[in-house]
Amino acid sequence: MHRAHLTVRGRVQGVGFRWHVVREAGALGVHGWVRNCPDGSVEAEGEGGRATLEQWIESVRRGPPAAHVTEVETSWSEGSPRHRGFDVRD
């Protein structure tokens, strides 16, 4: 199982960004979570096949129409599944 941990910067809070991430993850079958961070960034983690996660990351880079993504920092790992479904965390 591949895992991608993302930190997304730009205009990504207050623009429906987390719901965009959830919707795209659901469409691709990615499991994980997303949350807003106090510094204005958004953090997310997704699990799935490498090619699927790369598609998901590309959709995160695009964001919803009101967002403006300036950076997506990605770290990769592998291991046993940690998540079922895709959640919005506080």
C-alpha positions, 0 to 999 in steps of 0.5 A: 500500500502506497501512502502520500502525505501532503501539505498544500499552501496557497489560498486553500482555506475558506474556498471549499478545498477540503471538500474538493479533496474528499470528492476527488479521493472518493472518485478515485478510491483513495482512503485517508484524511484532510484537515486545515492547519493553523498556518493557513495550509491544508494537510492531507494523507491518502492511501492507494496504488501509486498511479491512483495517488498521483492522479489524486495529487494532481487533482489537489494541485488544481483545487476547486475554482476559488482556490489558488495552490502555490505549493504541494509538498509530498512525502511518500511511504509504504505500509499496511493500510491505516484508513477506511474511507476518507475523513475531514479532520479538525 
